[in-house]
Amino acid sequence: MFIELNGWEVDMRFSAAHFIPSHDKCSRLHGHDYGIRIRVYGEKEGAFIIDFLELRKHVIDVIGTLDHRVLVPEMDSISTHRVEGDQVVVEYQGKRFSFFKPDVFFVPSESTSSESLAAFIGRNVLEKISESRNITRIELSVDEGPGMGAWVEIPF
């Protein structure tokens, strides 16, 4: 049994700018309006697997840290970043960007692709619901637009 929330319909969305240095077109700084879809698998404990509103709140708490930020991959092998005062300087392939530090979110990953964001968000949502022993796994998608997303499956 599973429950599902579709972020396009229940307002689990965020907007962010990012870049993927290893990709020709996506190496340019650009942005998306992302939507989150999530499935939580398990057995009912009382009336629910997990309350819809509780799950939605946890997802929104996690994606709120990414919303309206520039996403910078902490472990990318092509780009470099450093903090200079209140600025984050990012360099790769002859490009140099300087962003106001509060506008940046460092993603603890090698990329800011939908696949990497799904893994990051999924792990953080799972951490928030880890007390629920009736849950067996979650599946989470980060969509770069309706119909285009990357799913991750995380066993509980």
TIBA-510634 format. One record per residue: z, y, x of N, C-alpha, C in turn; residue in three letters; residue number from 1. Coordinates in steps of 0.001 Angstrom, whole numbers, plus 500000, padded with zeros to 6 digits. Atoms other than C-alpha are relative to their C-alpha. Example, Ala and Ser with C-alpha at 12.3 -4.5 7.8 and 13.67 -1.06 7.14 Angstrom:
BEGIN
R  n.c3  n.c2  n.c1  ca.c3  ca.c2  ca.c1  c.c3  c.c2  c.c1  res  n
R  500000  498810  500890  507800  495500  512300  500000  501200  500900  ala  1
R  499940  498810  499180  507140  498940  513670  500730  501090  499230  ser  2
END
This chain:
BEGIN
R  n.c3  n.c2  n.c1  ca.c3  ca.c2  ca.c1  c.c3  c.c2  c.c1  res  n
R  500000  498835  500853  500000  500000  500000  500000  501235  500903  met  1
R  499952  498749  499244  499381  503537  501207  499940  501188  499057  phe  2
R  500196  498732  500689  499576  507131  500106  499080  500830  500874  ile  3
R  500963  499184  499267  497033  509750  501106  500107  501444  499555  glu  4
R  500087  498568  500273  496974  513517  501364  498718  500512  500641  leu  5
R  501229  499399  499508  493695  515388  501738  500256  501495  500191  asn  6
R  499649  498618  499664  494338  518668  503519  499057  501052  499452  gly  7
R  500946  499042  500584  491208  520302  502113  500409  500350  498578  trp  8
R  499611  499794  501396  492684  519926  498652  501454  500428  499829  glu  9
R  498579  499661  500129  496424  520360  499322  500450  500977  501085  val  10
R  499729  498910  499058  496188  523155  501905  500782  499564  501238  asp  11
R  499505  500367  498669  496971  521302  505118  498843  500299  500948  met  12
R  501121  499537  499179  494535  523350  507179  500521  500993  501023  arg  13
R  499690  498969  499017  494599  525509  510263  498708  500463  500646  phe  14
R  501145  499431  499295  492204  527709  512179  500393  500201  501453  ser  15
R  499700  499845  498574  491973  527731  515948  498701  500096  500795  ala  16
R  501113  499937  499050  489667  528490  518865  500262  498972  501091  ala  17
R  499862  500947  498895  488988  525978  521610  498690  499911  500770  his  18
R  501180  500247  499167  486509  524829  524232  500134  498598  500569  phe  19
R  500014  501323  499381  485496  521481  525708  499067  500103  501209  ile  20
R  500816  499730  498811  484307  522101  529297  498970  498923  500330  pro  21
R  500901  501094  499633  482639  518692  529648  498785  499880  499083  ser  22
R  501093  500084  500969  480250  519305  526732  499163  501274  500071  his  23
R  500882  498843  499834  477220  521592  526980  500268  501093  498964  asp  24
R  499850  498995  501048  477415  523409  523640  501469  500362  499753  lys  25
R  498593  499766  500324  481155  522991  523050  500803  500587  501162  cys  26
R  499292  499355  498898  482017  524421  526477  500160  501500  499735  ser  27
R  499823  498598  500399  481580  527825  524858  501253  500131  499142  arg  28
R  498837  499730  500840  484693  529317  523322  499509  500140  498557  leu  29
R  500392  499960  501410  484400  528717  519573  501193  499554  499157  his  30
R  498885  500359  500862  486567  527986  516564  499597  499177  498809  gly  31
R  500199  500827  501191  486988  525794  513532  501091  500311  498980  his  32
R  498993  500119  501046  488775  525707  510230  500214  498506  499840  asp  33
R  499704  501423  499986  490408  522307  510585  500729  499588  498721  tyr  34
R  499265  500592  501114  491599  520095  507739  500610  498693  500453  gly  35
R  499294  501224  499641  494085  517256  508039  499979  499053  498798  ile  36
R  499861  501065  500993  493841  514019  506100  500943  498963  500589  arg  37
R  499016  500965  499505  496655  511506  506364  500218  498888  498981  ile  38
R  499616  501173  500790  497398  508022  505079  501271  499437  500613  arg  39
R  498759  500619  499551  500856  506523  505295  500103  498648  499308  val  40
R  499948  501375  500488  501078  502743  504925  501431  499485  500046  tyr  41
R  498685  500617  500021  504170  500826  503948  500322  499445  498640  gly  42
R  499512  500512  501277  506241  499450  501125  500865  501078  499348  glu  43
R  499170  499041  500722  507930  501473  498450  501470  499780  500347  lys  44
R  498548  500025  499843  511536  502318  499158  500521  500829  498836  glu  45
R  499701  499312  501246  512855  503161  495731  498681  500259  499279  gly  46
R  501207  499660  500754  510061  504999  493933  498777  500260  500875  ala  47
R  501098  499525  499158  507934  506031  496944  499931  499284  501348  phe  48
R  500099  500312  498568  506601  505086  500354  500623  501167  500746  ile  49
R  499414  498745  499526  507352  508702  501245  499589  501059  498985  ile  50
R  500286  498950  500959  507516  511739  499018  498825  500850  500487  asp  51
R  501174  499204  499640  504195  513643  499003  500383  501356  500587  phe  52
R  499636  498650  499561  505877  517023  499373  500700  499990  501353  leu  53
R  499331  500127  498701  508063  515863  502267  498965  499774  501107  glu  54
R  501044  500275  499014  505039  514462  504102  499168  501251  500268  leu  55
R  500791  498772  499852  503012  517628  503460  500752  501034  500843  arg  56
R  499198  499046  499228  505866  519766  504827  499995  499643  501481  lys  57
R  499995  500423  498604  506006  517703  508030  498655  500291  500674  his  58
R  501330  499717  499441  502247  517997  508576  499845  501501  500217  val  59
R  500131  498539  499885  502336  521759  507937  500862  500533  501142  ile  60
R  499152  499580  498875  505245  522147  510395  499288  499777  501331  asp  61
R  500685  500313  498736  503193  520459  513125  498776  500888  500188  val  62
R  501239  499232  499816  499873  522211  512485  500252  501499  500034  ile  63
R  499657  498578  499934  501610  525561  512078  500097  500505  501427  gly  64
R  499911  499601  498592  502128  525592  515852  498618  500256  500602  thr  65
R  501371  499863  499506  498326  525423  516318  499234  501121  499312  leu  66
R  500765  499091  500854  497256  527853  513613  499800  501377  500623  asp  67
R  500407  498696  499466  495409  530975  514748  500402  500177  501463  his  68
R  499739  499998  498568  495832  530108  518403  498742  499580  500754  arg  69
R  501015  500550  499103  493565  529381  521337  500611  498725  500562  val  70
R  499494  501290  499552  494002  525697  522147  499493  499729  501410  leu  71
R  500334  500233  498601  494093  524983  525871  500511  498613  500391  val  72
R  499553  501342  499600  494172  521389  527173  500796  500061  501307  pro  73
R  499149  499963  498801  497018  520951  529654  499480  499132  501128  glu  74
R  500349  500984  498973  495492  517994  531486  498492  499858  500222  met  75
R  501446  500054  499800  491771  518810  531575  499686  500004  501493  asp  76
R  500336  500094  498579  490180  517885  534918  498930  501004  500417  ser  77
R  501073  499040  499677  487422  520535  534703  500520  501432  499992  ile  78
R  499497  498628  500097  489288  523677  533644  501336  500129  500718  ser  79
R  498677  499691  499447  492254  525334  535288  500601  501102  499148  thr  80
R  499328  498911  500706  494823  527561  533688  501264  500377  500768  his  81
R  498780  499515  499371  497656  529675  534962  500528  501168  499171  arg  82
R  499361  498897  500709  500117  532145  533506  500196  501141  500988  val  83
R  499822  498779  499204  500011  535674  534910  500662  501033  499102  glu  84
R  499269  499080  500871  502722  537729  533246  499886  499548  498559  gly  85
R  500149  500343  501410  501923  537817  529538  498601  499483  499669  asp  86
R  501365  500498  500190  498405  536434  530055  499875  498547  500471  gln  87
R  500397  501330  499560  497013  532907  530302  498555  500123  500445  val  88
R  501351  499930  499445  493964  532772  532551  499444  498582  500066  val  89
R  500670  501296  500021  491574  529874  531982  498654  500165  500693  val  90
R  501274  499938  499278  488636  529172  534318  499348  498624  500039  glu  91
R  500806  501209  499825  485849  526593  534357  498533  500397  499995  tyr  92
R  501453  499823  499946  482136  526466  535192  499572  501470  500092  gln  93
R  500340  498596  499817  482048  530106  536306  500505  500925  498902  gly  94
R  499455  499188  501089  483765  531299  533120  501458  500317  500290  lys  95
R  498609  499594  499841  487046  533187  533113  500447  500701  498730  arg  96
R  499440  499414  501214  489089  533942  530012  501437  500397  500269  phe  97
R  498610  499581  499937  492335  535831  529723  500488  500195  498569  ser  98
R  499463  499958  501359  494413  535348  526578  501454  500440  500039  phe  99
R  498601  499619  500152  497676  536903  525456  500814  498723  499790  phe  100
R  499264  501266  499979  500245  534143  526106  500480  499530  498617  lys  101
R  499578  500481  501327  501696  534065  522541  498844  499511  499114  pro  102
R  501155  500452  500778  498149  533452  521249  499478  498641  500443  asp  103
R  500466  501268  499423  497793  530223  523273  500955  498872  499632  val  104
R  499214  501218  500128  498956  526711  522470  499460  499000  501000  phe  105
R  500397  500996  499016  498885  524219  525331  500102  498615  499362  phe  106
R  500033  501344  500571  497823  520835  523958  500254  499011  501134  val  107
R  499696  500947  498924  499408  518051  526051  498993  498844  500002  pro  108
R  501109  500953  500064  496084  516269  526406  498944  500417  501005  ser  109
R  501113  499713  499107  492932  516093  528509  498903  500791  499306  glu  110
R  501052  499340  500765  490887  517712  525726  500589  500612  498739  ser  111
R  499631  499469  501314  491071  519731  522541  498983  499545  498955  thr  112
R  500921  500591  500973  488523  517525  520775  500772  499592  498749  ser  113
R  499349  500477  501227  489233  516373  517227  500759  498711  500256  ser  114
R  499325  501258  499671  490112  512960  518664  501352  500258  500657  glu  115
R  498750  499689  499298  492729  514436  520999  500989  500722  499095  ser  116
R  499116  499297  500934  494105  516764  518329  500590  499035  498980  leu  117
R  499492  500985  500959  494403  513846  515880  501140  499199  500625  ala  118
R  498945  500758  499324  496437  511864  518427  501264  500850  500153  ala  119
R  498853  499101  499821  498684  514862  519176  500726  500240  498678  phe  120
R  499388  499704  501300  499277  515759  515523  500617  498732  499418  ile  121
R  499480  501258  500525  499698  512110  514515  501322  499606  500633  gly  122
R  498748  500344  499303  502358  511479  517175  501153  500894  499528  arg  123
R  498945  499067  500401  504267  514586  516120  500428  499812  498550  asn  124
R  499630  500300  501385  504135  513769  512403  500815  498714  499962  val  125
R  499276  501266  499954  505245  510214  513157  501444  500208  500456  leu  126
R  498650  499701  499516  508212  511582  515079  500873  500576  498887  glu  127
R  499247  499368  501089  509243  513614  512024  500380  499023  498897  lys  128
R  499705  500959  501066  509144  510607  509691  500549  498685  500554  ile  129
R  499600  501237  499323  510516  508050  512161  501216  499325  499382  ser  130
R  498829  500605  500646  513674  507471  510098  499600  499030  498892  glu  131
R  500455  500818  501122  511599  505817  507331  499610  498608  500486  ser  132
R  500230  501363  499516  511837  502092  508086  498997  499223  499145  arg  133
R  500940  500693  500884  509540  501142  505187  498545  500303  500351  asn  134
R  501353  499609  499609  506499  502743  506864  499536  499098  501146  ile  135
R  500520  500902  498972  504270  500455  508944  499003  500672  500929  thr  136
R  500937  499266  499143  501611  502851  510243  499518  501243  499269  arg  137
R  500671  498848  500595  499899  506166  509713  498592  500067  500567  ile  138
R  501339  499653  499550  496274  507154  509959  499840  501483  499716  glu  139
R  500129  498552  500139  495477  510812  510502  498648  500435  500515  leu  140
R  501293  499451  499603  492195  512672  510658  500113  501498  500198  ser  141
R  500193  498569  499802  491460  516074  512102  498521  500249  499763  val  142
R  501376  499685  500364  488310  517384  510436  499639  501387  500512  asp  143
R  500495  498695  499567  486273  520185  511992  499266  500704  498869  glu  144
R  500613  499525  501224  484897  520775  508528  499974  498820  499055  gly  145
R  500026  501126  500934  484664  518696  505361  498940  498969  500399  pro  146
R  500924  501084  499702  483123  515329  506158  499787  499700  501470  gly  147
R  500181  500216  498547  483365  515576  509987  501367  499968  500668  met  148
R  498674  500083  499414  486578  514247  511440  500177  498787  500873  gly  149
R  499628  501098  499108  488185  511960  513958  501336  499445  499515  ala  150
R  498787  500676  500474  490761  509419  512805  500739  499340  501167  trp  151
R  499167  500757  499080  493649  507976  514787  500924  499136  499157  val  152
R  499052  500898  500654  495753  505006  513757  501179  499832  500929  glu  153
R  498782  500098  499200  499345  504948  514947  500950  499029  499320  ile  154
R  499040  500944  500575  501505  501885  514344  501413  500595  500054  pro  155
R  498642  499464  500092  505096  502621  513371  500916  499204  500901  phe  156
END
